[in-house]
Amino acid sequence: MERISNVTEFILLGLTQDPHLQKLLFVVCLMIYVITLAAPRMIYDLISEKSTISFNGCMTQLFAEHFFAAAEIILLISMAYDRYVAICKPLHYMTIMSRPVCVFLVGAAVILGFIHGGIQILFMAQLPFCGPNIIDHFMCDLIPLLELACTDTHTLGPLIAANSGSLCLLTFSMLVASYVVILHSLRNHSSEGRRKALSTCASHVTVVVLFFVPCSYLYLRPMTSFPTDKAVTVFCTLVTPMLNPLIYTLRNEEVKRVMKKLWGQMGKANDM
């Protein structure tokens, strides 16, 4: 079917229409994005009178969202494999997790990200958008765009759900299976060894839960909007990226030692 569209841009309703709440959210979101070293257009939209994004910009945002999500999935799998080798095959760790293997895993994350993001664009760019052009969201995502398409999407919706939802479900199942194997292998370790192994895995498990629970909620369901979608997406795009570096660094022994030393110096300075 030939794609016929007369829509060149979309209007984003954002998180809220209350101007006072928008200003409050602007301050909160700005602080979060400064912490995560990123400042996307949502920050600007919270204080602008009218938020618009071009059709091409919307597709680019959609691609970037799914590119980085798919890349993170591969990195989480790689980290799980790294933990498995470190705990179950410690004597062969340097041989198995060699530099070429690490380069391959990073390359696989980039390639899968392009493939997954490209599939989403392939699905969405062929849809006709004839109006209305108001997206009841603060970003371009699959479900809000499907609801604006002026064509029957009952067939396309399940395909998109299968592409995103199955990726979340399959990866989460693989990660759970890897930790079942790790926990099973810990039976032969000493209590101190088990404590160290579990401490090493704790940060990764926390990040996995923070990533896959919202992802499963958004994509392992019928392709229709729910009132809580905005809150879940805010958690995915703001809160989780902010927590990730904190989770990883606070589990690092060197960081802990530096922080203890810093607190000790601050305590001495206050006593003087």
VENBEL-V510634 format. One line per field, one symbol per residue. phi: phi as a letter, one per 40 degrees, with the letter a starting at -180 (. if undefined). psi: psi as a letter, one per 30 degrees, with the letter a starting at -180 (. if undefined). A space follows every 10 residues. Layout:
phi=???
psi=???
This chain:
phi=.ccbbbcbab bccgcacccc cccccdcccc ccccccfaac ccccccbccb bbacdccccc ccccdccccc cccccccccc cdccccccbc cbdccccccd cccccccccc cccccccccc ccccccccbb hcbcccabac bccdcccccc acbcccdccc cccccccccc cccccccccc cccccccccc cccccccccc cdcccccdcc ccccccccbc adcacbdccc cccccccbcc cccdcccccc cccccccccc cccccccccc cc
psi=kkkjkgkfll kkfaelfjee eeeeeeeeee eeeeeghkil feeeffglek jlkleeeeee eeeeefeeee eeeeeeeeee eeeeeeefhe fgefeehlee eeeeeeeeee eeeeeeeeee eeeeffkkjf klgjjilglk leeeeeffkh lkgfeeeeee eeeeeeeeee eeeeeeeefe eeeefffgll eeeeeeeeee feeeeeeeee efeeeeeefi lkilklffee eeeeeefeee eefeeeeeef fkeeeeeeee eeeeeeeeef f.
